[in-house]
Amino acid sequence: MNEKDKRRAPRNKHDSVIEIFNVEGKVAATGRLVDFSTAGASFTVGDPVVMPEKFRARLRFLDKGVIEVEARVVRTIREKNATHYGIKFDSLKTVHPTGERKDPWQ
């Protein structure tokens, strides 16, 4: 990390899917994951999404399984064709749909 980067953990670039859930537990929005770390992530969506203060999300990795997180938005940047969100994790849990145990941070 450089001197201006104040992140608590190094980010890994990733082009994957993030699903945002509403309070009823249904998928309210999907986005493209840009990067992630053990502390947070960033993603983009085509149309702006009204994000609650705290929310649940699922990050899907083809080679690492699925990670469920509770998070909150710490940054929103609106661009011409997309909105970029930065989120901080309050908790995370690795889900292994096939029963395999893999470390998603390697």
C-alpha positions as CSV (number, residue, x, y, z in Angstrom):
1,M,0.0,0.0,0.0
2,N,1.2,3.5,-0.7
3,E,1.3,6.3,1.9
4,K,-2.0,7.8,0.8
5,D,-3.9,4.5,0.9
6,K,-5.5,4.3,4.4
7,R,-7.0,0.9,4.0
8,R,-6.6,-1.5,6.8
9,A,-6.0,-4.5,4.6
10,P,-4.6,-4.9,1.1
11,R,-7.2,-5.3,-1.7
12,N,-7.4,-8.1,-4.2
13,K,-8.8,-7.1,-7.6
14,H,-11.6,-9.3,-8.7
15,D,-14.3,-9.4,-11.4
16,S,-17.1,-11.3,-9.9
17,V,-20.7,-10.8,-8.7
18,I,-22.1,-9.3,-5.5
19,E,-25.7,-9.7,-4.5
20,I,-27.3,-7.1,-2.1
21,F,-30.2,-8.4,0.0
22,N,-33.2,-6.4,1.3
23,V,-34.6,-6.7,4.8
24,E,-36.9,-9.6,3.6
25,G,-33.9,-11.6,2.5
26,K,-34.5,-11.2,-1.2
27,V,-31.9,-10.0,-3.7
28,A,-32.5,-6.3,-4.2
29,A,-29.6,-5.6,-6.5
30,T,-26.6,-7.2,-8.1
31,G,-23.3,-5.6,-9.0
32,R,-19.9,-6.2,-10.4
33,L,-17.3,-6.7,-7.7
34,V,-14.2,-4.6,-8.4
35,D,-12.0,-5.5,-5.4
36,F,-12.2,-7.0,-1.9
37,S,-10.2,-7.6,1.3
38,T,-10.8,-8.9,4.7
39,A,-12.0,-5.4,5.8
40,G,-14.3,-4.4,2.8
41,A,-14.9,-4.3,-0.9
42,S,-15.9,-2.1,-3.8
43,F,-18.4,-2.8,-6.5
44,T,-20.3,-1.0,-9.3
45,V,-23.9,-1.1,-10.4
46,G,-25.5,0.3,-13.6
47,D,-28.3,2.1,-11.9
48,P,-27.9,3.7,-8.5
49,V,-29.3,1.6,-5.6
50,V,-30.7,3.1,-2.4
51,M,-28.5,1.4,0.1
52,P,-29.7,1.0,3.8
53,E,-27.3,1.9,6.6
54,K,-26.5,-1.7,7.2
55,F,-27.2,-4.6,4.8
56,R,-26.4,-8.2,3.9
57,A,-24.6,-9.2,0.8
58,R,-23.2,-12.3,-0.9
59,L,-19.9,-12.3,-2.8
60,R,-19.6,-15.1,-5.4
61,F,-16.2,-16.5,-6.4
62,L,-16.0,-19.3,-8.9
63,D,-12.7,-20.7,-7.4
64,K,-13.3,-19.7,-3.8
65,G,-16.9,-20.3,-3.0
66,V,-19.4,-17.9,-1.6
67,I,-18.8,-15.3,1.2
68,E,-21.8,-13.8,3.1
69,V,-21.2,-10.4,4.7
70,E,-22.9,-7.8,6.8
71,A,-21.7,-4.4,5.7
72,R,-22.3,-0.7,5.4
73,V,-21.5,1.8,2.7
74,V,-18.6,4.1,3.3
75,R,-18.3,5.7,-0.1
76,T,-20.5,6.4,-3.1
77,I,-19.2,7.8,-6.4
78,R,-21.6,8.4,-9.3
79,E,-20.2,8.2,-12.7
80,K,-21.8,8.7,-16.1
81,N,-22.9,5.0,-16.7
82,A,-22.4,3.5,-13.2
83,T,-22.3,4.0,-9.5
84,H,-19.3,2.9,-7.5
85,Y,-19.8,1.8,-3.9
86,G,-17.1,1.2,-1.2
87,I,-18.3,-1.0,1.7
88,K,-16.9,-1.9,5.1
89,F,-17.6,-5.4,6.5
90,D,-19.1,-5.7,9.9
91,S,-18.9,-9.5,9.7
92,L,-18.3,-12.2,7.1
93,K,-18.8,-15.9,6.8
94,T,-17.5,-18.2,4.2
95,V,-20.1,-20.6,2.7
96,H,-18.9,-23.8,1.0
97,P,-21.7,-25.0,-1.2
98,T,-19.9,-28.1,-2.3
99,G,-18.5,-28.9,1.2
100,E,-14.9,-27.9,0.2
101,R,-13.0,-25.8,2.7
102,K,-11.0,-23.1,0.9
103,D,-9.5,-19.9,2.3
104,P,-11.0,-17.1,0.2
105,W,-8.2,-14.7,1.1
106,Q,-5.4,-16.6,-0.6
